[in-house]
Amino acid sequence: MVLIHSEVAKSKFKGTVIDIESIGEFCPEHQDSRHYQNITPVILGYISKDGLKIHCAKGMKSLGMLRATIVEIVPGLERPLYAFNCDYERGVLFHSCEIALDFDGELNKEKFESKKHAVALHGIKQYNDPFDDDGLKCSKAWQKGQLQLSMRHNRSCLLKERDLLLKRGHRKPDDLELFGHDR
């Protein structure tokens, strides 16, 4: 089963901001998309002028349903597409869902910019983020069945990323070389 949260959220920009929460381990020996080959999405969230929507797998047995939801929804999202870290979203979507998605705008100012730092620098609210911009805490909470907390984190990430886009714009995404699906 996949839990769905929808809400109206003011979004004065064209396109869609995507944010994924995940479980799994990075492959540090790779500097291309294979860096993300062992990462599995557990939450897909996106925000556009139509509002905010979050899809959350209810547990390990629901990951296939979430994957099918992602494959159905993501290619049809309104462009341009934005993410705070396009490499992460592209790599995870490519290896977990076999979607080769090109993003139009990167919301981080530089490759390893901390979202927490960017949010603080621009005076953006935390939007009740239970994990204070710590995605690892979200991953652990999801694995413990704390789905509502994990969804609240994703919601806050989407709102913060929307605010970053509106306050400082975006940049051209970094290049990420896509390599096979090593499954």
Backbone torsions as a table, in degrees:
resi	resn	phi	psi	omega
1	MET	NA	144.7	177.9
2	VAL	-117.5	124.1	175.5
3	LEU	-80.6	142.7	-179.7
4	ILE	-126.9	132.3	174.3
5	HIS	-122.2	128.0	177.2
6	SER	-128.4	144.6	174.5
7	GLU	-156.4	156.0	173.2
8	VAL	-77.8	132.4	177.9
9	ALA	-142.3	127.0	-179.9
10	LYS	-61.6	125.3	-177.6
11	SER	-143.6	95.0	-176.4
12	LYS	-91.4	59.2	176.0
13	PHE	-147.3	156.7	177.7
14	LYS	-90.0	132.3	176.1
15	GLY	110.4	-157.6	-173.2
16	THR	-142.9	135.5	171.4
17	VAL	-99.3	130.4	-179.3
18	ILE	-113.1	138.9	175.2
19	ASP	-141.3	130.1	-178.7
20	ILE	-115.0	140.0	168.1
21	GLU	-108.0	148.3	-171.2
22	SER	-148.2	171.4	170.6
23	ILE	-127.0	162.2	177.7
24	GLY	117.6	-179.8	-175.9
25	GLU	-118.8	142.4	174.1
26	PHE	-72.7	156.2	175.0
27	CYS	-106.9	88.7	-173.1
28	PRO	-64.7	-16.2	-179.9
29	GLU	-74.2	-10.5	179.1
30	HIS	-110.1	139.8	177.4
31	GLN	-112.9	24.7	178.9
32	ASP	-130.8	-161.9	-175.7
33	SER	-60.5	-22.8	179.7
34	ARG	-65.6	-15.0	174.3
35	HIS	-56.7	-26.1	-175.7
36	TYR	-107.7	9.0	-171.7
37	GLN	-66.8	-19.8	179.2
38	ASN	-105.0	16.8	179.5
39	ILE	-102.1	133.7	-179.4
40	THR	-121.4	128.0	177.9
41	PRO	-70.6	139.4	174.7
42	VAL	-116.0	-20.1	177.3
43	ILE	-140.2	134.2	170.0
44	LEU	-116.0	122.8	174.8
45	GLY	-125.5	148.6	176.2
46	TYR	-152.1	151.7	179.8
47	ILE	-135.5	137.9	178.3
48	SER	-147.3	-172.3	178.6
49	LYS	-62.8	-19.3	179.8
50	ASP	-83.9	-6.9	179.0
51	GLY	123.5	-165.4	-175.3
52	LEU	-116.6	138.1	179.4
53	LYS	-140.6	136.9	-179.8
54	ILE	-128.9	132.2	175.1
55	HIS	-116.3	123.3	-175.5
56	CYS	-126.8	123.4	174.1
57	ALA	-63.7	136.2	-175.2
58	LYS	-79.2	-10.8	178.8
59	GLY	172.2	-177.1	-176.8
60	MET	-56.8	-37.5	-178.9
61	LYS	-69.2	-14.7	-178.6
62	SER	-98.0	0.8	-177.3
63	LEU	-62.2	-36.8	177.4
64	GLY	-64.3	-37.9	177.4
65	MET	-66.5	-40.4	177.8
66	LEU	-64.9	-42.9	178.8
67	ARG	-57.5	-45.3	178.9
68	ALA	-62.9	-38.0	177.7
69	THR	-63.7	-44.2	179.4
70	ILE	-61.2	-46.4	-179.2
71	VAL	-61.4	-35.1	-179.9
72	GLU	-75.6	-40.6	-170.6
73	ILE	-89.6	-48.6	-168.0
74	VAL	-57.4	-45.3	-178.8
75	PRO	-61.3	-22.0	-178.5
76	GLY	-96.7	3.0	179.7
77	LEU	-66.3	146.4	-177.8
78	GLU	-64.2	131.9	177.5
79	ARG	-90.9	156.3	3.3
80	PRO	-73.1	154.5	179.7
81	LEU	-103.5	138.2	-179.3
82	TYR	-128.4	152.9	171.9
83	ALA	-152.4	154.5	178.5
84	PHE	-69.1	-36.7	178.4
85	ASN	-134.9	90.1	-174.7
86	CYS	-60.1	-35.3	178.4
87	ASP	-55.9	-45.8	-178.1
88	TYR	-62.7	-54.6	-178.8
89	GLU	-60.6	-44.7	180.0
90	ARG	-62.1	-47.5	-177.8
91	GLY	-63.9	-44.2	179.9
92	VAL	-65.5	-46.7	-179.8
93	LEU	-63.5	-37.5	-179.6
94	PHE	-65.8	-48.6	-174.9
95	HIS	-81.6	-32.1	-177.4
96	SER	-89.4	-30.6	-173.4
97	CYS	-123.8	-0.4	-179.0
98	GLU	57.9	37.3	175.8
99	ILE	-107.6	119.8	175.0
100	ALA	-95.3	93.2	-172.9
101	LEU	-105.0	129.5	174.5
102	ASP	-96.8	129.5	175.6
103	PHE	-94.2	151.1	-178.7
104	ASP	-95.1	-25.1	-177.2
105	GLY	-148.7	137.5	178.3
106	GLU	-102.1	130.8	-175.2
107	LEU	-91.4	-17.0	174.3
108	ASN	-78.6	149.5	-177.3
109	LYS	-74.7	-31.1	177.2
110	GLU	-148.8	162.0	-169.3
111	LYS	-47.4	-45.4	-174.8
112	PHE	-110.2	26.3	177.1
113	GLU	-63.6	138.1	176.8
114	SER	-79.9	129.2	177.0
115	LYS	-62.4	-39.0	179.4
116	LYS	-57.9	-44.1	179.4
117	HIS	-65.7	-45.6	-178.8
118	ALA	-61.5	-42.3	180.0
119	VAL	-63.6	-45.8	179.6
120	ALA	-64.6	-43.0	-178.5
121	LEU	-59.0	-35.7	-176.5
122	HIS	-99.8	8.0	176.7
123	GLY	64.7	32.4	-179.4
124	ILE	-85.4	139.8	179.3
125	LYS	-63.8	158.6	176.5
126	GLN	-84.5	-13.3	179.1
127	TYR	51.4	43.5	175.6
128	ASN	57.2	37.9	178.0
129	ASP	-67.3	114.5	-178.1
130	PRO	-69.1	-14.6	-175.6
131	PHE	-117.5	10.4	173.3
132	ASP	49.1	51.3	178.3
133	ASP	65.4	25.6	179.9
134	ASP	-109.2	98.0	-178.1
135	GLY	-63.8	-29.9	178.3
136	LEU	-64.2	-39.9	176.5
137	LYS	-62.9	-37.1	177.4
138	CYS	-63.6	-44.7	179.1
139	SER	-58.7	-45.9	180.0
140	LYS	-66.1	-39.2	179.1
141	ALA	-64.3	-43.3	179.4
142	TRP	-59.8	-43.4	-179.2
143	GLN	-64.8	-24.7	176.7
144	LYS	-87.9	2.3	179.7
145	GLY	85.3	12.2	179.3
146	GLN	-87.3	66.8	-171.8
147	LEU	-68.2	-40.0	-178.9
148	GLN	-63.7	-40.3	176.6
149	LEU	-63.7	-41.6	-179.9
150	SER	-64.6	-40.1	178.4
151	MET	-68.9	-36.4	176.0
152	ARG	-62.4	-38.6	177.3
153	HIS	-63.3	-46.2	-179.4
154	ASN	-62.3	-41.5	177.8
155	ARG	-58.9	-47.1	-178.6
156	SER	-64.9	-38.3	177.1
157	CYS	-60.1	-44.8	-179.6
158	LEU	-61.8	-44.2	-179.1
159	LEU	-66.9	-39.9	178.1
160	LYS	-66.3	-41.4	-180.0
161	GLU	-67.6	-38.5	174.0
162	ARG	-57.8	-47.3	-178.7
163	ASP	-63.6	-39.1	176.7
164	LEU	-62.2	-43.0	178.7
165	LEU	-60.5	-44.4	-178.0
166	LEU	-71.3	-34.0	-176.9
167	LYS	-82.1	-37.4	-174.5
168	ARG	-132.0	3.0	176.9
169	GLY	78.2	-152.5	-176.1
170	HIS	-143.5	173.1	176.2
171	ARG	-128.5	170.5	176.4
172	LYS	-65.4	134.1	179.3
173	PRO	-63.3	147.5	173.5
174	ASP	-64.1	154.8	176.0
175	ASP	-77.0	139.2	174.6
176	LEU	-133.2	118.5	178.9
177	GLU	-78.0	127.3	-179.2
178	LEU	-94.2	125.1	177.5
179	PHE	-119.0	151.5	-178.6
180	GLY	-26.8	174.4	-172.8
181	HIS	-93.6	19.3	174.1
182	ASP	-0.8	62.7	-178.5
183	ARG	-96.1	NA	NA
